[in-house]
Amino acid sequence: MFEGPVQRLIDELARLPGIGQKSAQRLAFHLLLVEEADARRLAAAIGDMRDQISLCERCFNVAAADECSICLDGRRDQSMVCVVERPQDIIVVERTQEYRGRYHVLGGALSPINGIGPGQLRFEELKSRLEPEGIAELIVATNPTIEGDATAMYMAREFKPLGVRVSRLASGLPVGGDLDYADELTIGRALIGRTEL
Amino acid sequence: MRVDWLSLSQFRSYQSLEWAPDPGVNVLVGRNATGKTNVLEAIGYLAGLKSFRSVPDSELIADDAGAAVIRAAVSGEDRERLIEIQLNRSGPRQVQVDKNRLRRSTEMLGVLRVVAFLSDDLDLVKRGPSYRRDLLDEIAVQFWPAAHLDQAEFERSLRQRNAFLKSGDRDQTTLSVWDSRLAQAGGRVLARRAKATGLLAPLLAVAYGEISSDGLEAALGYRATWGDGTLGNRTAGDYADDLAQALEASRQADLDRRLTTVGPHRDEPGFRLNHSEARTHASQGEQRSIALAVKIASHRAIGDLYGESPILLLDDVFSELDAGRSEALAASLPEDTQTIITSARPEDVPLTGLQWTVGDGISR
């Protein structure tokens, strides 16, 4: 055990994902030894983020105002919504520059093991967006895991009857890669989802 | 396929061990608890990246040590490879093949193929159906490496569906989603089991005939908990359709019992001897012969498929057999196969091969 305040910081840091006791200790002592201003700036950045950022009222992306910058952007195609598990996933799709619609963050994927059913995900919020925004297509971009696939399947069953197109991101071979470097599951999926030439 | 040399450090009872086995038959002789089986276990670990005694890695590390190391040069398919494994008491293990770190354990499949017969393999015949499901699934992975991904997906989907049933949630759409995930993965698992059964069954009958002179016919059957109760030999898609129907039919029962009551995880593969259930009707000697015959059959099936013979590990098998069966087993063992046999009493082993004495090390 270290002096109270040091140990408190170590304990807090160790609660962060990917940080163990050892790393937490190293970070804490680093923050103790750097210029005080540097340490205070980090503390302030954490505080500011919590004060100024909240979730978008429409799509649950991170937002600096009531709505996020994507929802506020009038040039976006409102009829198309890309559904993701977490706000981080939006950045991944955005970086492609290929998508000009809006988003919806579910907040996870169906996983009864972790107590996550439809009620824990933001399906109702998505349903209430359909009519006012004139949404015609949902592109489900959940992770290609068993849980992500189950979530996509659930959405197809719940939303298709409401008259919207529901599609799923294709899963397949990495572009520019060699066939023999892909694992069997990826190749198997790519075979199932093959496209006609 | 063969092990050219093996080196152990802080593995089980061995502080260090260097051994260069013969490419043919090796008989490891030593009193009980001298570490004969540990050598087989190390070779098994090289092939499957887990202990065939189903114990966690930490139990393989010598008592006072922080890490155990298994190294071996193995030859097969005209090339030699160096496998190095370090098991750590804290932290994950490291596996290297030819000095390249393995990213996934599936990359190890096929580098070294081993068929092992252990004294508790009698459980395959004697005990519940889960032993025989595991046997078919393990053989499927040897035949088709991707099978383990289907099995993992099936297990995960099953856990999810069971968790849903236990949660008390009754939402039909959610349940139907898990039904369909489970049916799809289950269909693929079943298609592999059907193929594995088809490959194994005829070889089993032949091997049993060789080991045992009782004239009885050994067979491998499969009783399904879904469809019409038979497995047959169909496509993964057909099995998935059958499973989906069965899951729907048992939906109320599953909701009541909060458990998935039908599917590949409840099926019952079984051995039969002249049409009666070997588990309940065969004698101890007959059961032992069936267990051995299954191993010999899988050894042949894998050898046929890959065009080279897997290493055969036999842990103390001859002491349990009568003289007639011992001789017959020795005669039916494959040639051109590196075979490693342990025995407390060399006079029990009716085979000519190199005899090694196991104590602190292994010596001629």
Contacts between the chains, C-beta under 8 A, distances in Angstrom:
chain1	res1	chain2	res2	distance
A	110	B	160	8.0
A	110	B	174	6.8
A	110	B	177	7.1
A	111	B	160	6.5
A	112	B	160	5.2
A	112	B	161	7.5
A	112	B	163	3.6
A	112	B	164	3.8
A	112	B	166	7.9
A	112	B	167	5.6
A	112	B	169	7.5
A	112	B	178	7.5
A	113	B	159	5.9
A	113	B	160	5.8
A	113	B	163	4.5
A	115	B	167	7.1
A	117	B	164	7.5
A	117	B	167	7.1
A	117	B	169	5.3
A	117	B	171	6.7
A	117	B	174	6.0
A	118	B	171	6.3
A	118	B	173	7.5
A	118	B	174	5.9
A	146	B	153	6.0
A	146	B	156	5.0
A	146	B	157	5.8
A	146	B	160	7.0
A	146	B	181	6.4
A	147	B	160	7.3
A	149	B	181	6.8
A	150	B	160	7.2
A	150	B	177	5.1
A	150	B	178	6.5
A	150	B	181	5.3
A	153	B	177	4.8
A	153	B	180	6.4
A	153	B	181	7.2
A	154	B	173	6.3
A	154	B	174	6.4
A	154	B	177	4.7
A	157	B	173	5.3
A	157	B	176	7.0
A	157	B	177	6.8
A	158	B	173	6.1
A	183	B	104	7.1
A	183	B	106	7.1
A	184	B	106	7.4
A	184	B	145	6.4
A	184	B	146	3.7
A	184	B	149	6.2
A	185	B	146	7.0
A	185	B	149	4.8
A	188	B	146	6.3
A	188	B	149	7.6
